[in-house]
Amino acid sequence: MKETLRQGLAEALQLEREGHQYYASLAQETANPLVRSLFEELAQDELRHLERFEKIYQQVTRDEKPQFETVTGIPLGERMKERFFRLKGSEVRAAEFQKVAALEKAMEMERESVSLYEEREKGASSDDERGFYRALQKEEYQHLEALENVHLYLTNPGQWFDLEESKRWNWMNT
């Protein structure tokens, strides 16, 4: 049981490390301020995940009872809304946007993370562990929604406006 948890955590640590590096790198490379802001927020989220996983991994390695803390913070959509309003709408739409493939790759990475944590939840050995993985799924799903919102907003604004209001960030309608 502990070995399975240790393996799962090692896999999750690697995934989060790669995600952090990917988002941090893209944040530096993109000229579009909305996309850059999103990548910066995602990089910070992945760092927070890494810190939590490291703590748990160390506890498991020392044969301690793991403390599956679920840290709640300001949801990604709210953080992005605050950043968005600091930008000018025309600045966002007019800025160079060449990172379509990067956003698409990021969406795939987030789908993989959601799937991984769904699998880990199914194999969890305690309610605390299940709750931990469920919370991670929720965070990764928020990442996916954010990426999808920004991707559609920049690549197909007409379709973005057609989305049901509950599925899009209406505050980007400036």
Secondary structure, DSSP 8 states (H G I E B T S, - for coil): -HHHHHHHHHHHHHHHHHHHHHHHHHHHH---HHHHHHHHHHHHHHHHHHHHHHHHHHHHHTT----------S-HHHHHHHHHHHS-HHHHHHS----HHHHHHHHHHHHHHHHHHHHHHHT-SSHHHHHHHHHHHHHHHHHHHHHHHHHHHHH-HHHHHHS-GGGS-GGG--
